[in-house]
């Protein structure tokens, strides 16, 4: 049967199928890592970004494509994680702009919207790099832009043929892909999304290996196992100590309230009387709420007078308090009031504690394999009452999510200055925080941070998860490798020898004076003693200090100054 028009419901089914297909191939996309290290998270980030959009639209009937895409785009914008997720969210933002005013889409209108998506995706990256998902989506658009077909099956056949071919060509455009023997991971994820959409349009149902009924609205965030309740956590006489973390999306109903005139402060005022750690945002007819309270039922009853719930989550923080995140689920956080506040993004109990001790006001938990979303940053902003908020992403894959969050929040809360200081590693974030004088102006603090980042080198030690032949190194699976940014500098079956090789090849090591050594979960005292002996014997001019970072993935993170 020929499909010549897509309405909102048909497009929703296609988007859900796109997410399912991507999720079913998430592990494969994660494994397409340029470096042979166990930190690939592109597939995970893209899945969680798509989930942010699907969660908003799944239970909502939308006949008009325009209305559906507007809500979906807002959802992926807030759910965006990592560079790949932000680029994907910007594509769908552009796609939604291209569909404005449309009840249905013809093939020609679909192509036009796709083109707007490509434009927005390119605009989201300061220096677009070819050989990435940007190339895959652009070359796909160039094929369908002038294609004279009226059937979506024909349109998608041409689109998918070109995007798969473009994906296969990415190593020819990006040398690091060719050297590593992989195709671009973001491009692969994008292809899987549209492959899933094509299957839905052709009537092919997909089994969702991880969702457990996603298309029907259940199972969102699947793959995240439910918390195991320890029966010993409570007894018959115990009292609830921390309350409940309550999150929901409420769709306002015209039958209950004037949607256009509804003031979100009506809900915020009530929440302030019964809870704390409040985030409440209104976007057209959707209200998204996060609140900590001892009586979540009262909150749900109150808010239901304005609409109906699309999604709802309530978690008992008394069960979670030993595993609390710094931002989400923090134990009764107070509003931070100061002229200049600093947010740092790190993961690992030691890193989180240490970064707070040296000057971070709020920690957004995240790092390799666990990038925070745009919404996580927005929630952190709501915890701060300051003229200037400075963000230290501490990871190159988090920078543009932080920048996107700043734009989202700035549009909702004018008058607050948010600056992203582009610390692209834990070492750079540490160096930036160590140098600040909080009595100085925001401009001076930012300038000092940027100066500190320029003078620090980052060293990372981890285990290789596959064989890779580089120009000067033949890495074997299971070897320890030392990385400086985007370059593998050392390789050895021995952890300490890999550390020594990394330091020896660090640019200007003879002029460096201090090394801060953040050690991970797997590093015991014996290994630290061996590291100390190595650095004393071979780099006697370097002062050093050990800090328990508690991080995953990397045995050592070195801040070399």
N, C-alpha and C positions, 0 to 999 in steps of 0.2 A: 504494500500500500504506500502510495506516495505521500510524503509529509511536506506540505508547502508553507505551513505556518506553525509557530510555537506559541502557545499561550503560557500563562504563569504556571499552571499545574504541570504541563509537560516539561517546562524548563526546570521546575523544582525536582521532578523525578530524575532528570538528566544530571543535575548537580549532585543529588544524593548518590546516584550510581557512580559519578566521578569520584566522590569521596570513598565509596566502597572499593573501587578498583585501585585507588591510590593506597588505601589502607592495606589491601591484600598484598601489595608489593612494597610496603614500607621498609621491610628489612633489606630488600634488594637495593632500594634507593639509598638507605643509610650506608650500605657497604661501598657505594661508589665514592670513596674518599680518596682525595689526591694523595694524602699521606697514609702510610700503613699503620695508623694508630686507631685505637678503639674509641674514637670520639665522633664518628659519623652520625649526624642527626638531621640531615636535610629532609629525609622522608618523614621523620617524626614531627619536625617543625611544620611541614606542609600539611600533614594530616590534622594537626591540632589547629592550624589556621582555618582549614576547610570546616572543621567541626564547629568553630566559632560561628560561621555563617549558617550552617545547616541547623544548628540548635535553635536559631532564631526563627527559621521559616518552616521547620518540619511539621508543626501542628497547626499552621496557619494557612487557610485556603486563600490563595491569591490568583484571581483570574487574569489580572493585568501583569504583563511582564515587567513594566516599569515599577510597580509597587513591590513585586517580589525581589527584583534585583537591588532596589534601594535598601531593603532590609538585609538582604544577604551581604551586600557590600559593607554595611556598617558592622555586621557580625564578624566578617573576616578581618576587617580593619582592627577591631578590638582584640581579636584572637591571634593576630599575627605574631609569629615567633621566628627569630633568626632572619638572616638576609633573604633566604628563599621564601619564607612566609610573608615578609613585608612586600617583596616584589609581586608575589601572587596576589596579595590583598590589593595592591595598587592596580594590578591588571583588572581585577573585578570591579574596582571603583571606577576605572575608565569605561569598562564594559557597561556598567550601570548608567553612566553619563551618556553613553552612546545610545541607550535604549529609552531615554527620557521621552515621555509623551506617547510611548508605544503600548498598546493593549496586547498586540501579538507581534512576533517578528517573522518577516520573510527571510529568505536566504540572503538577499541583498542587505537587509537591515541588520541581520546577524553579523555579516562581514564588516559592516560599518562600525558596529559596536565593538567587535573584536579589535578593529584597528584603533579605536579610542583606548581600549585596554592596553594595547602595545605601547601607545604614546605615554600613558600614565606610568607604565612599568619602567620605561626608559627614564622618565623624569625623576623617578624615585631614587636613582643611583647617580651620584655626583659624576663619576667617571665610568660610564657603561663599558663593560668588557665583552667583546665578542667571543663566541665559543661557550656561551652560558645559556641559561634558559631565555634570556632576552633574545638571543639569536634564533632560538627554536621558535618562539612565538612570532617574531618578526618575519621570518622566512615563510612560516605557515600562512601569515596574513597576506604576504605578497602573492601567494598562489591563488587565494580565494578572493582577493580584492576585485579582480576584473572577471571572475568566473561567471559565466552566463548560464546558471542552472537555477531551477526553481524547487528542486527536491533536496531536502536536507540530507538524505542518504548520499547523494552525489557530492554535495558540499563537504560532508565529513570525510568521505572517501579521499577526496583530493587533499583536504587539510591534513589528515592523518598520514597519508603517504609522504607528504613533504616534511612534516614535523619529525617523523621517524628518520627520514633521510638526513635532515638537518642535525638531529641528535647524533647520528653516526658520524657526522663530519666535525663535531665539536673538538676532537683531539687535533685535527688539522689546523684549527684556529687558535688553540690555547696549548702552548708547549708543555705546561705542567700536567695536562691531561694525557698527552701523548707519552711523556716520560713515565707517568704512573701506570699507563695502560688501562685507563678508564674513560668512559664518556661522562659528560657533565651530569651531576646528580640532580640539580634543580631542573634542568631540561627534561631529564627522565621523569621526574615527578609531574611536571606539567603535561607531558605526553600521556601519562597514566590517567590524569584527571580527564582529559578530553577523550581518551579511549573509552573510559567508563561512560561518559556522556553519550558517545556514539552507540554503545551497546544498548543503552536505555532507549534511544530513539529508534533502534532497530528491533526493539521488543525483547532483547536478551536480558534476562534477570541474572544478577550476580549474587553468589553466596558471599555474605560478609563474614569473613573468618574471625573478625574481632569485635563486631558490633552487637550481635545478639538482638537483632530486630530493629536496627537503626531506622530503616525506612518507615517504620510505624511510630517512630518518635522515641523508642526506648533505646537504651544502650549507649547513649552519648558518652564519649570519653572512655569507651571500651578499651581494654588493654591495661587500664589502671585498676588493679585488683582492689576490691573493697577492703576496708580496714578490718583486721581481725580483732574481735573484742575479747579482752582478757577478763574472764569472769571474776578474777581477784580484784579487778579495778573497783568494784562496788560491793557493798554488802547492804543488808537490810537497813542499817542505820546510817549509811553514808549520805553526805550532802553534796549536791552539785556545786563544784567549786569555781568552774570557769565559764559556765553557760554554754550556749549553742552558737556556732557560726552558721548564719542563715543567708543563703543566696537565692535569688529568684529573678525571673524575667516575667513581668506583668504586662499583658496587652490591655490597654485602656479600651473601654467599650462605650460607644456613643449612647447606648441605652442607660448607662450609669453616670456618665460625666461628659461635659463638653471637652472633647479631646484637645481642640485647638487652644482653648482658654485655660486648660488645666495647668496649675503651677506645681512643679516638683517640690517646692518648699512645703507644700501641704503634707506630703509624706515625710520629708526630712524633719519637719518640726515634731511630728509624732515619734519618729524613730529616736530622736534625741531625748525624748522623755522616757524611753523604755530600753535604750541600748547605747552602744558606743561603737567605735571603729566603723563609722558609717560611710558608705559610698552609695550615692543615688544619682542616676543619670537618666534624663528623659530624651528620647530620640523619636520624634513624631508620636506614634501611638504606643511605643514600647518604653517601659520603665525597667531599668536594671538596678538591683539593690544588693548590697552586701552589708550585713550588720551583725554585731555580737549582742546577744540578749539572753536573759534567763527564761523568757516567755515567748518563744517563737510563734506559738499558736495565736497569741494576741496580735502579733504583727500581721500574720496571714489573714486573720479575720478582719482587721482594720483595712488592709490594702485591697482586699477582695471587693470592697464596696465601690472601687473605681474600675475594676476590670476582671479579667480571668488570667490564671497562671499558664504560661507556656512551658516553663521549666522551674524546678524547685529542688534545692538541696539543703539539708540540715545536718550538721555534724556536731557531735558532742565533744567539746573541747577538753572536758575533764579526762576523757579517754586519750586525747591526743597531746596533752600538754608536754609530755616528754619528747614528742617529735614535732614540736611547733616550728613553723616557718617564721621568719622574722617579720614579713609583711602580712601574708595571709595567715590568720589564726594566731597572731601574736597575743600574748596574755595581757588583755586589757591595756592596749597601747594608749598613751596620752598624745594629744595634739602637740606637735613640735612647733614652738613659736620662737623665731629668731630672724635676724635680718637676712642671713645667707645660710641655707641648709644644703647638706650634701647627701646624695643617694649613691650607694655603691652596690654593684651587682657581683656577688661571689657565692660560691657553694662549697660547703664543708664546714663543720661546726667550728673548727679552729679558725678558719679564715673569717667566718662571720663574726666571731667574738673579737678577733684581733682588729678587724677593720673598724668595728665600732669603737674600740679602745683608742684608736689613733685618729678618730675624727669623723667617721661616717655617722650621720644622724639616723638614717634608715637603710636597712639592707634589703634589697630585692634579691631573693634567693634565685640563683641561676648561674650556669657556666656551661662547660662542655656537656653535651647530651641532654641538657635541661635548660634550654633558653627560655627566659621569661617572655610573656606576651606583652603587647602594647597595653592591655588592660591592667596587667600587674603593675606597670609603671604608673598608670593613671591612679590606681588605688593608693600607691605610695604618695603621689602628689596631694591627694585628699587628706593625708595625715599631717601635712605640713602647712603652717601659716608663715610664709616667708616672702620677702620681696623678690629674692633670687633663689632658685633651686638649681644646683649643679649635679649632673649625673655623671658618674664614672662607670661605663659599661664593663670594663675589665675583660672584654672579650670582643674580638673583631666581628663576631657573628651576632652581636647584640647591639652594635652601634646604631644601625638604622631603625631598629625597633624602638630604641630610646628616642631617636629623633622624631619618629612618627608619633609616639606618645606625647611628645612635647607639642606637636602641632594639634593633636586632638584636644589636649587639655587647654591649650591656649585659645582654641576656638570656643570652648565652653566657659573658661574662667579668664577673662581679659585682665590685664594689669599685673600678672605674675610673669616674671622673666625666668625662662628655663633654658639653661645652657648645657649642652652635651660636650664634655671634655673627652676627646677621643682616646681614652686609655684602652688599648686593644689587648691587654693581658693583665693578669693578676699583678705581675711585677710592675707594670706601668701604673696601675691603680694604687698600689702600695707606695710607689715613689711619689706620686702626685699628692697623696694624703699626708705623707711624712713631712712634706716641705711647707705645708700651709701654716699661715698665721691667721687664726680666726678673727683677730681684731682688725684685720685689714679690710679694705673695700672688696666687693665682689669681683670687680675688674682686676684688682691686684691678685686676689686668690686664684682666679682663672689663669692669669698670666704666669704665676709661679707654678701652677700645676702643669701647664703646657711646657714650661722650661724644664721641669723635672722629668717629664716623659721623654723629652729629646735626649736626655743624658743617661738613660737607663737601658741596658740590654736585657732581653728576656731569654732564659734558658729553660727548656722543658725536657724532662726525661720520662720515657714510657716504653712499653713493649710493642714491638712490631707485630701486626696481626696477619701479614702476608709477605711474600718475597717481592722485592722491588729492586731493579738494577738502576742505580743512578750513575752519572758520569764518573764519579770518583768513589762511589760506595756500592757494594752489593749487599743489600739488606736481606736477611733471612728471617722468616717467621720465628718469633720467640726471642729475637735479639733485642737488646736495649738500644734505643736510638735517642740522640740528642738533637733537639730542634731549636732554631732561633728564627721565630716568625715563620716565614714560608720556605725555610731551607733546612734540610737534614744535614747536620754537621758531623755527627759521629755515630758509630755503630759498633756494638760489641756484645758478645754473649754475657759479659760481666757488667753489672750495673755500675760499679764504681769506675771501671775503665771507660764506660760510655760518658760518665760525668766528666772525667778528666779530658777526654777527647773534645767534648763540647766546650769546656773552658779554654782549652788550648786554641781552638779555632774561633773563639769569640773575638770579633773585631776590636782591636785596641785593648786587649786584656792586660797588657803591660802597664797601661795608664789607669786601669781601674783600681779602686781602693777598697770597696766593701761589697760583700755578697750576703744578701738575706736569703736563707735557705728554708723554703716552705716545704715540709715533708708530708707525704700523703699517708693514707690509712695503712698501707702495706709496709711502711718503713719502720723497723724496730730499732732498738738501741744499738745492736750489733752493726747494723748497716750505717747508722749515723756515726758510730765510732770509726768505721772504715772510711767514710766520706771525710771526716775530720783529719784522719791521718793522711789521706791523699792530698787535700788542699794545703796542709801544713808543709808537706814535703815538696810539692811541685809548684805551689803558688804562695810562697811565704809572705809576700807583700800584701796579700789580701786579708782584711779583717772579715770575719764571718760570724753569723749567728743563726741558730736553728729556731724555727717557729713551727709549731704544730698546726698545720693547715687542715688536716683531716680530709683532704680532697680525694676524689676518685680520679681514675684515668692516669694522672701523672704522679710518679713516685717522688719527683722533686720539681718544684718551680723555683727558679733562681732569678733574683733581682740583682743584677750586676751593675754597680755604679762606680 
